Amino acid sequence: MISNEYKPSVTLEVRTNKSDNQEVRLRFRVRCGRDFQWYFKSSIKGSVHNLMLIRDRRAFDGTEKQRNEFRQLEDAVNGEIERLKNAAIVAVGRGTKSSDEFSLLMNDKAVTGETTTLLDDFQAYINERTTTTEKKLRIADNSAKMFDATFKHLKTYLEGAGLETVTTKGFTADMLIDWLKYMGGRVSQNSRCTYSSVLRRFLADAESKDLIPFSPYRKRQDEIKTLTAREKPDEPFALTLDELKTIAATDVPQRLQHTKEIFLMQCYIGCRLRDLSHVTMQDIKVCEYGFRYITYVPEKTKKERFKVTTPLVPSAVKLLDSGVTLPMSIPATNGHNDKVRALLHHCGVTRNVETWDKRAQRYIDSPLWCVASSKICRRTAESLLTAYQVNMFTTGLHAVGSDAIKSYVDMTLTQRYRLMCAAYGETPENV
């Protein structure tokens, strides 16, 4: 309870230097005792004449239509005064004396006592998390897109179901499950899982702040878990050595030339697509025996600063000597994968592989080029080396820590280079 000394009073300020019929935004002075005073400019507009009548509590004398408009303005003013009083009580409790900080409180519906919907609260949560300076609470820019997409899908569902005014407290487990089922026909299973995770995070935050007694995710958990289980993707396929050599030897149209260069460099280095866009020519060094190798820190393990050191087989060196430079310009993933499939198709990589058909719920045969993506490159490097009994530590593609660590530690860079050349069916240079 606030003491009588700090009970808020609100005064409507009317500027007398304006003409009676001129519309102006409402200005208020809010006081709480002698210690607190704020000025607030509302978004509500009204004529100077009408505002003076409201301030002086005089009735409006005019037509019925004018009286109705006056009453609507009067109701809006009274509603704004009530919001200002609620905000003033919170401001006193927080020791807020700045009018600018007081105006920020007026943007918080929880402070002003207004009833908010689930969508209002969710949007406020997203805004708060994308603007906060507190690092552990801030949503990264790439994650913010997922939050916005979740809000969009939730809004579409609620509006279609006539539930756009449902409050956060009124959002039940049944509504949550209906939303998850609604999403099932519109997005992939993994996207549905991602969007559900975002909503779960918001509702958990609301529960921690006592805005709701408990999150609806606590109810009917088995059903929710079934609807939000991630699908395990098929393991990426790998090329055989003959198929890789065929692609390297095949002339391709100009539109596929850059895709071919990216594809081959990935296969020879065994790196991820993103890493190929970051490594530079300065990352390539020359061993004392004359062969080249590349050293870089993969994006995926950047926080651990795990350094990859991979000898470059002669085919990779040949590409670099022909004019290919690092870093390589990488197009958008989807567009690049489309061209990878076109590249494999042009080069005659038509071997059938088994893929899982979700609709038929069985494995079917598909040409390799139809299901290929940039992931096939790293898998090809790993498969070729594993098939030749070259431990993954030899290439430097995996972090140290498994049972085969001795193979990595005891092997020189030259030995690793010779083994990689053997796995790729190539003759080592200078060693």
Backbone torsions as a table, in degrees:
resi	resn	phi	psi	omega
1	MET	NA	136.1	177.6
2	ILE	-85.8	141.5	-178.3
3	SER	-69.9	158.6	179.9
4	ASN	-58.0	-30.9	-178.8
5	GLU	-60.5	-29.1	-175.8
6	TYR	-114.4	25.9	175.0
7	LYS	-71.4	130.6	-173.6
8	PRO	-74.1	145.4	170.9
9	SER	-128.9	142.7	-175.5
10	VAL	-124.3	132.5	178.9
11	THR	-121.0	132.1	176.2
12	LEU	-83.1	118.9	-179.7
13	GLU	-92.9	127.1	179.6
14	VAL	-119.8	124.7	-178.5
15	ARG	-79.1	119.8	-175.6
16	THR	-85.1	-4.7	179.4
17	ASN	-87.0	8.9	177.0
18	LYS	-107.1	155.5	177.9
19	SER	-71.4	156.6	-174.7
20	ASP	-58.4	-35.6	-174.9
21	ASN	-91.8	-2.0	-178.8
22	GLN	-76.6	133.0	179.4
23	GLU	-85.3	136.2	179.4
24	VAL	-136.5	159.9	174.2
25	ARG	-78.7	140.9	-177.8
26	LEU	-66.8	137.8	176.6
27	ARG	-121.8	135.2	-177.4
28	PHE	-125.2	149.2	168.6
29	ARG	-114.4	126.6	-177.2
30	VAL	-115.3	130.9	180.0
31	ARG	-126.7	147.0	171.1
32	CYS	-137.1	93.9	-177.3
33	GLY	64.9	-157.7	-178.2
34	ARG	-87.0	-17.0	-171.8
35	ASP	-89.4	-23.4	-173.2
36	PHE	-125.5	130.2	176.1
37	GLN	-153.2	131.1	-179.3
38	TRP	-133.9	156.1	172.9
39	TYR	-117.6	137.6	-176.3
40	PHE	-136.4	131.5	177.7
41	LYS	-103.8	113.8	-175.2
42	SER	-82.8	163.6	175.5
43	SER	-85.1	-7.7	179.5
44	ILE	-73.0	137.7	179.2
45	LYS	-117.4	148.0	177.0
46	GLY	-161.6	159.7	179.2
47	SER	-72.4	151.8	179.9
48	VAL	-58.2	-40.5	-179.9
49	HIS	-59.7	-49.1	-178.7
50	ASN	-65.9	-38.9	-179.1
51	LEU	-65.7	-36.4	178.2
52	MET	-67.8	-35.3	176.5
53	LEU	-65.0	-41.7	179.8
54	ILE	-66.8	-43.5	-179.2
55	ARG	-62.0	-40.3	-177.1
56	ASP	-90.9	4.9	177.6
57	ARG	57.3	45.2	176.5
58	ARG	-106.8	150.1	-179.5
59	ALA	-77.6	156.0	179.8
60	PHE	-94.1	131.5	-179.9
61	ASP	-112.1	104.5	-178.4
62	GLY	-167.5	-161.0	179.1
63	THR	-71.8	167.8	179.6
64	GLU	-61.1	-40.9	179.5
65	LYS	-63.1	-42.7	179.9
66	GLN	-65.8	-37.8	179.1
67	ARG	-65.2	-39.2	178.4
68	ASN	-63.8	-43.1	178.6
69	GLU	-63.9	-38.1	178.9
70	PHE	-64.4	-42.4	-179.6
71	ARG	-64.8	-38.1	177.9
72	GLN	-62.9	-41.5	177.6
73	LEU	-65.7	-41.0	179.8
74	GLU	-63.0	-41.9	177.4
75	ASP	-63.0	-40.6	179.4
76	ALA	-64.0	-40.5	178.9
77	VAL	-65.1	-44.8	179.9
78	ASN	-63.0	-38.1	177.6
79	GLY	-65.3	-39.7	179.0
80	GLU	-66.5	-38.1	178.6
81	ILE	-63.1	-40.5	179.0
82	GLU	-63.8	-41.1	178.4
83	ARG	-64.2	-40.7	-180.0
84	LEU	-63.4	-39.2	179.5
85	LYS	-65.8	-42.2	178.0
86	ASN	-62.8	-42.3	179.3
87	ALA	-66.5	-35.7	-179.4
88	ALA	-63.6	-39.7	178.8
89	ILE	-61.9	-43.1	177.8
90	VAL	-66.4	-41.1	-178.7
91	ALA	-62.5	-39.7	177.7
92	VAL	-63.8	-43.6	179.6
93	GLY	-61.5	-31.7	-179.3
94	ARG	-93.1	-5.8	-178.8
95	GLY	73.3	26.5	-177.9
96	THR	-78.8	123.7	-180.0
97	LYS	-118.8	-11.1	-179.4
98	SER	-83.0	133.6	177.1
99	SER	-64.4	-34.0	178.6
100	ASP	-65.1	-43.5	178.3
101	GLU	-67.6	-34.2	177.1
102	PHE	-64.2	-40.1	178.3
103	SER	-62.0	-35.7	177.0
104	LEU	-65.0	-37.3	177.1
105	LEU	-62.5	-33.2	-179.6
106	MET	-68.1	-16.0	176.7
107	ASN	-83.3	-11.4	-178.4
108	ASP	-95.0	107.7	-176.1
109	LYS	-65.2	-27.1	177.2
110	ALA	-66.5	-31.4	179.5
111	VAL	-76.0	-42.8	-175.5
112	THR	-81.1	-4.9	175.1
113	GLY	84.1	14.0	179.6
114	GLU	-82.0	151.0	176.2
115	THR	-77.8	127.1	-179.1
116	THR	-113.2	153.2	178.2
117	THR	-93.4	171.0	175.2
118	LEU	-57.9	-42.4	-179.0
119	LEU	-67.0	-38.1	176.3
120	ASP	-59.9	-48.3	-177.1
121	ASP	-66.4	-39.6	-179.1
122	PHE	-65.9	-42.5	179.1
123	GLN	-65.3	-39.9	177.7
124	ALA	-63.7	-38.1	178.0
125	TYR	-63.3	-44.1	179.6
126	ILE	-63.8	-45.1	179.9
127	ASN	-61.1	-42.5	-179.5
128	GLU	-64.0	-42.9	-176.0
129	ARG	-75.2	-21.2	179.9
130	THR	-92.8	-11.2	-178.6
131	THR	-113.9	-13.5	-177.7
132	THR	-64.0	147.3	177.6
133	THR	-91.6	-5.7	179.6
134	GLU	-78.8	114.3	-169.4
135	LYS	-58.3	-41.2	-174.8
136	LYS	-72.2	-17.7	180.0
137	LEU	-100.0	-18.3	-173.2
138	ARG	-73.4	137.5	176.4
139	ILE	-85.6	129.8	177.6
140	ALA	-65.0	156.7	-175.9
141	ASP	-59.5	-41.3	-179.3
142	ASN	-69.6	-32.0	177.6
143	SER	-72.9	-30.2	-179.4
144	ALA	-59.3	-32.4	178.1
145	LYS	-64.1	-37.9	178.4
146	MET	-68.4	-37.1	177.9
147	PHE	-64.8	-43.1	178.9
148	ASP	-64.4	-39.8	179.1
149	ALA	-66.0	-39.3	177.8
150	THR	-61.9	-45.8	178.7
151	PHE	-59.2	-43.7	-179.0
152	LYS	-60.8	-47.2	-179.1
153	HIS	-67.0	-37.4	179.0
154	LEU	-67.0	-42.4	179.5
155	LYS	-62.9	-44.2	179.8
156	THR	-60.8	-42.7	179.1
157	TYR	-64.6	-47.8	-176.4
158	LEU	-64.1	-41.2	178.9
159	GLU	-66.0	-40.4	178.5
160	GLY	-65.7	-31.1	-179.1
161	ALA	-92.0	2.4	-178.9
162	GLY	70.2	28.2	-176.0
163	LEU	-116.5	21.9	-175.1
164	GLU	-63.9	-19.1	-179.8
165	THR	-97.4	5.5	-179.5
166	VAL	-64.1	139.2	179.5
167	THR	-84.6	166.4	177.1
168	THR	-61.4	-39.3	179.3
169	LYS	-68.6	-30.0	-177.7
170	GLY	-87.3	-2.3	-179.9
171	PHE	-79.2	108.7	-172.1
172	THR	-93.7	170.2	176.9
173	ALA	-63.5	-34.6	177.7
174	ASP	-62.3	-43.5	178.2
175	MET	-64.6	-40.2	178.7
176	LEU	-60.6	-46.0	-179.3
177	ILE	-65.9	-39.7	177.5
178	ASP	-61.9	-39.0	178.9
179	TRP	-65.9	-42.4	178.9
180	LEU	-63.0	-39.7	177.9
181	LYS	-67.9	-39.7	177.8
182	TYR	-59.1	-39.2	-179.5
183	MET	-70.4	-25.5	-175.6
184	GLY	-56.5	-34.1	-178.3
185	GLY	-90.8	1.5	-174.2
186	ARG	-119.3	-26.7	179.7
187	VAL	-133.1	168.8	177.8
188	SER	-69.7	163.7	-179.9
189	GLN	-61.2	-41.5	-179.4
190	ASN	-69.1	-32.9	175.7
191	SER	-67.9	-40.8	177.5
192	ARG	-60.4	-40.5	178.0
193	CYS	-62.9	-41.9	-179.8
194	THR	-64.8	-46.8	-179.7
195	TYR	-64.5	-37.6	177.8
196	SER	-63.9	-39.3	179.3
197	SER	-62.4	-38.3	178.0
198	VAL	-64.3	-47.2	-179.7
199	LEU	-64.7	-38.3	177.8
200	ARG	-59.9	-40.7	-179.5
201	ARG	-63.5	-42.5	178.7
202	PHE	-64.7	-45.0	-177.9
203	LEU	-68.7	-33.0	175.7
204	ALA	-65.5	-37.4	177.8
205	ASP	-66.1	-41.2	178.1
206	ALA	-63.4	-38.0	178.5
207	GLU	-66.9	-40.8	-178.8
208	SER	-66.1	-25.8	179.0
209	LYS	-93.1	6.5	180.0
210	ASP	63.0	24.6	174.4
211	LEU	-77.0	-25.9	174.4
212	ILE	-134.7	149.8	-178.4
213	PRO	-65.8	-37.0	177.9
214	PHE	-161.4	153.8	178.8
215	SER	-73.6	140.0	176.6
216	PRO	-61.5	-15.3	176.9
217	TYR	-68.3	-13.2	178.7
218	ARG	-80.6	-11.6	-179.6
219	LYS	-102.5	148.2	175.4
220	ARG	48.3	48.3	-172.6
221	GLN	-63.7	-35.9	-178.7
222	ASP	-63.9	-42.6	-179.3
223	GLU	-67.1	-41.7	178.7
224	ILE	-64.8	-40.5	179.8
225	LYS	-62.1	-38.9	178.5
226	THR	-64.6	-42.6	-177.5
227	LEU	-71.1	-24.5	-175.0
228	THR	-112.1	14.5	178.1
229	ALA	-70.0	134.9	178.9
230	ARG	-75.6	142.1	175.3
231	GLU	-84.6	131.6	176.3
232	LYS	-79.3	119.4	-178.5
233	PRO	-70.1	155.6	175.0
234	ASP	-60.8	143.2	175.7
235	GLU	-62.3	138.3	179.3
236	PRO	-63.8	146.4	-178.7
237	PHE	-84.2	170.1	-179.7
238	ALA	-129.2	150.3	174.0
239	LEU	-83.3	152.7	169.7
240	THR	-80.6	166.7	179.3
241	LEU	-62.1	-39.0	179.0
242	ASP	-63.3	-41.1	179.4
243	GLU	-65.3	-39.8	178.3
244	LEU	-63.5	-43.2	179.5
245	LYS	-66.3	-33.2	177.7
246	THR	-64.2	-44.0	179.1
247	ILE	-63.4	-42.7	-179.8
248	ALA	-62.9	-34.2	-175.2
249	ALA	-89.4	-11.2	-174.8
250	THR	-87.0	130.9	173.0
251	ASP	-74.8	135.8	-177.1
252	VAL	-123.8	159.2	176.7
253	PRO	-61.0	159.1	-177.6
254	GLN	-56.7	-36.0	-177.0
255	ARG	-66.7	-18.1	-179.6
256	LEU	-107.5	-1.2	-174.2
257	GLN	-64.2	-46.1	-179.1
258	HIS	-66.5	-38.2	177.1
259	THR	-61.4	-41.1	178.7
260	LYS	-62.1	-42.8	-179.4
261	GLU	-64.1	-44.4	177.6
262	ILE	-61.0	-46.7	-176.9
263	PHE	-59.2	-47.4	-177.7
264	LEU	-68.2	-41.6	178.8
265	MET	-61.1	-39.4	177.2
266	GLN	-63.0	-43.3	-179.3
267	CYS	-64.7	-38.4	-176.5
268	TYR	-76.9	-35.0	-179.1
269	ILE	-89.7	-30.3	-178.0
270	GLY	79.5	17.8	-177.1
271	CYS	-89.7	166.7	175.4
272	ARG	-78.5	159.7	-176.5
273	LEU	-59.9	-41.9	-178.4
274	ARG	-63.5	-37.3	-179.3
275	ASP	-64.6	-33.2	-179.0
276	LEU	-67.0	-21.8	178.6
277	SER	-86.2	-5.2	-177.4
278	HIS	-115.5	-29.4	-179.2
279	VAL	-69.4	145.8	-177.2
280	THR	-121.6	174.3	178.5
281	MET	-64.9	-25.0	178.1
282	GLN	-69.7	-17.3	178.6
283	ASP	-80.9	-7.4	179.0
284	ILE	-94.3	127.6	-178.2
285	LYS	-124.4	164.3	-179.8
286	VAL	-111.8	127.8	178.9
287	CYS	-72.8	159.5	179.6
288	GLU	-61.1	-20.6	178.9
289	TYR	-90.8	-1.5	172.2
290	GLY	106.0	-15.5	179.3
291	PHE	-88.7	159.0	-176.3
292	ARG	-98.6	153.1	174.9
293	TYR	-145.4	160.9	-177.4
294	ILE	-118.4	140.4	179.5
295	THR	-128.1	128.7	179.7
296	TYR	-158.0	165.6	175.9
297	VAL	-107.7	113.5	-178.8
298	PRO	-61.1	144.5	179.2
299	GLU	-58.6	-37.9	-175.2
300	LYS	-65.4	-30.0	-177.8
301	THR	-116.9	28.6	-175.3
302	LYS	-63.3	-36.0	-178.3
303	LYS	-64.5	-35.2	179.0
304	GLU	-83.9	-7.7	-178.9
305	ARG	53.2	40.6	176.2
306	PHE	-75.9	120.1	-175.6
307	LYS	-93.7	131.1	177.0
308	VAL	-98.5	132.6	174.2
309	THR	-126.7	113.0	-175.1
310	THR	-127.7	122.3	174.2
311	PRO	-61.4	145.2	179.0
312	LEU	-96.3	120.2	178.9
313	VAL	-70.3	159.1	-176.1
314	PRO	-53.0	-34.7	179.8
315	SER	-64.6	-36.4	177.6
316	ALA	-67.3	-41.2	178.5
317	VAL	-63.0	-39.1	179.9
318	LYS	-61.7	-40.1	177.8
319	LEU	-62.8	-44.7	-179.7
320	LEU	-65.1	-38.7	179.7
321	ASP	-70.5	-21.3	-179.1
322	SER	-83.5	-4.0	177.0
323	GLY	121.7	-6.6	177.0
324	VAL	-70.8	129.4	-179.0
325	THR	-120.7	158.3	176.8
326	LEU	-113.8	144.5	1.3
327	PRO	-74.0	154.8	179.9
328	MET	-91.8	143.6	178.5
329	SER	-77.8	115.3	-175.7
330	ILE	-105.8	123.9	177.4
331	PRO	-73.5	177.4	176.6
332	ALA	-56.8	144.6	-172.1
333	THR	-54.7	-49.6	-176.7
334	ASN	-62.0	-43.7	179.0
335	GLY	-65.1	-37.6	178.9
336	HIS	-66.7	-43.2	-179.7
337	ASN	-64.2	-35.1	175.6
338	ASP	-61.0	-41.0	-179.4
339	LYS	-73.8	-31.6	175.1
340	VAL	-60.5	-44.6	178.8
341	ARG	-63.8	-40.7	177.9
342	ALA	-64.5	-37.6	178.7
343	LEU	-62.7	-48.9	-178.7
344	LEU	-64.6	-37.5	179.0
345	HIS	-65.8	-43.2	179.4
346	HIS	-63.0	-36.0	-178.1
347	CYS	-84.5	2.5	174.4
348	GLY	78.6	27.2	176.7
349	VAL	-85.6	84.1	-173.0
350	THR	-112.0	9.5	178.9
351	ARG	-55.3	136.4	179.5
352	ASN	-78.9	140.9	174.2
353	VAL	-130.7	157.0	179.9
354	GLU	-87.9	127.7	176.7
355	THR	-126.8	153.3	-177.6
356	TRP	-84.9	125.7	176.8
357	ASP	-96.2	111.6	-175.3
358	LYS	-65.7	-37.4	-178.3
359	ARG	-70.0	-45.3	-178.5
360	ALA	-81.8	-14.7	-178.3
361	GLN	55.4	46.4	176.4
362	ARG	-157.9	166.6	178.0
363	TYR	-83.7	139.7	177.6
364	ILE	-130.3	159.1	177.6
365	ASP	-85.3	132.4	177.5
366	SER	-137.0	143.0	175.0
367	PRO	-60.3	139.7	-176.8
368	LEU	-56.4	-39.3	-176.8
369	TRP	-63.6	-27.0	-178.6
370	CYS	-70.5	-28.2	-173.8
371	VAL	-112.9	9.6	-176.3
372	ALA	-78.2	158.0	173.0
373	SER	-152.7	-177.2	-179.5
374	SER	-63.8	-19.5	-180.0
375	LYS	-66.1	-19.2	-178.9
376	ILE	-65.5	-24.4	-176.4
377	CYS	-68.7	-52.1	-179.9
378	ARG	-63.0	-40.8	178.8
379	ARG	-64.1	-35.6	177.7
380	THR	-63.1	-46.5	178.9
381	ALA	-59.4	-45.7	-179.2
382	GLU	-64.1	-42.5	-177.0
383	SER	-66.6	-42.7	179.6
384	LEU	-62.2	-43.3	-177.9
385	LEU	-70.6	-39.7	179.5
386	THR	-66.8	-40.6	-179.7
387	ALA	-63.0	-27.0	179.5
388	TYR	-94.7	11.8	179.2
389	GLN	63.1	32.0	174.9
390	VAL	-95.1	112.9	-177.5
391	ASN	-60.8	147.1	-177.8
392	MET	-61.5	-23.5	177.2
393	PHE	-69.6	-24.3	179.7
394	THR	-61.1	-40.3	-177.7
395	THR	-81.9	-17.9	-175.8
396	GLY	78.6	14.4	-176.2
397	LEU	-78.9	-19.0	-175.6
398	HIS	-124.1	152.4	-178.3
399	ALA	-66.9	149.4	178.4
400	VAL	-72.4	142.0	177.3
401	GLY	151.7	-4.9	-178.7
402	SER	-94.5	-176.0	-178.2
403	ASP	-65.8	-19.0	-175.0
404	ALA	-92.8	19.6	-175.9
405	ILE	-58.4	-32.4	-178.3
406	LYS	-64.2	-34.4	178.9
407	SER	-62.5	-35.6	-178.8
408	TYR	-73.9	-47.5	-174.9
409	VAL	-66.2	-40.4	-172.4
410	ASP	-84.0	-7.3	-173.9
411	MET	-97.4	130.9	179.1
412	THR	-79.0	163.9	178.6
413	LEU	-61.6	-35.8	179.3
414	THR	-66.0	-42.4	177.8
415	GLN	-62.8	-39.6	179.1
416	ARG	-65.2	-39.8	179.2
417	TYR	-62.1	-44.7	-179.8
418	ARG	-62.3	-42.0	-179.4
419	LEU	-66.7	-39.8	178.7
420	MET	-65.3	-41.3	177.9
421	CYS	-61.4	-40.6	178.5
422	ALA	-63.4	-42.3	-179.4
423	ALA	-64.1	-34.1	-179.7
424	TYR	-90.3	3.8	178.1
425	GLY	68.1	36.6	-177.0
426	GLU	-123.6	160.3	-179.2
427	THR	-94.3	126.0	-179.7
428	PRO	-61.8	148.7	178.1
429	GLU	-103.3	135.4	171.7
430	ASN	67.5	8.4	179.6
431	VAL	-134.4	NA	NA
